[in-house]
């Protein structure tokens, strides 16, 4: 049964991800930096840059970009909070990731990204029940639900 579920998840993930083209982090960082030359204070581009830097394990650079976003638009704190949790999670500092996640959920309880990242770190900390509850709360906070969200929950059960 577990093997069948894994195969179905793999196929579904392939179908959904095939719809969107994915660039390598290096390529997307290069594209983002090109766009930032024209719009150096574009917060969405800066958030994308921070995300890519964190994924590439360039944590100090990612944190510096997040600090810049906080300075430019403090109202984007929900976005930067999510990325700070991701940063600490990638650094294997789960204690700090949980602290920032708690803060994010307290400040933005209806933001599905806060609950989603909480589910991811809880899963990786071996807290399966909390992970599933957080992912379910993430779904409750969404206006529309992507099929990948259900796959994430099923993946946590495996």
Buried (B, 14 or more C-beta within 10 A) or exposed (E): EEEEEEEEBEEBBEEEEEEEEEEEBEEBBEBBEEBBEEEEEBBBBBBBBBBBBBBBEBBEBBBEBBEBBBEBBEEBBBBBBBBBBBBBBBEEEBEBBBBBBEBBBEEBEEBBBBBBBBBBBBBEBEBEEBBBBBBBBBBEBBEEEEEEBBBBBBBBEE
